[in-house]
């Protein structure tokens, strides 16, 4: 939750320190802006500079969904950040497929059925959700045996 309001030197400095990380994936789970919706114009290029080997992904938070969801999505997309609003996408990392499924905020247009509809069975999946309450909408029963997922059944509430 960055709650960016425009040029804020301390936040820009803190985010700039992340330019030297070596992340496989970078995910942002919303609340990019607070107050002035156009602040995303200043924030998006800063977030895009944080390196990621296999992609950078984002979803809306409640502040984004309420104030400027389409504007946030547009600017992040323009800077190469993949926006997963009720969508999923597979990523191959070191010969392993990982599925990222991103919801919209509870205060936006949350559609958990749409979010998970293209997620194949038996593929490791990371659900990106801003609000923890979304877990109640995406119940997942996982049985693990010897450290491996034995059964994965999705149900939408």
Secondary structure by P-SEA (a helix, b strand, c coil): ccccccccaaaaaaaaaaccccccbbbbcccccccccccccccaaaaaacccccbbbbbbccccccccaaaaaaaaaaacbbbbccbbbbbbcccbbbbbbbbccccccccccccccccccccbbbbbbccccccccbbbbbbbccccccbbbbbcc
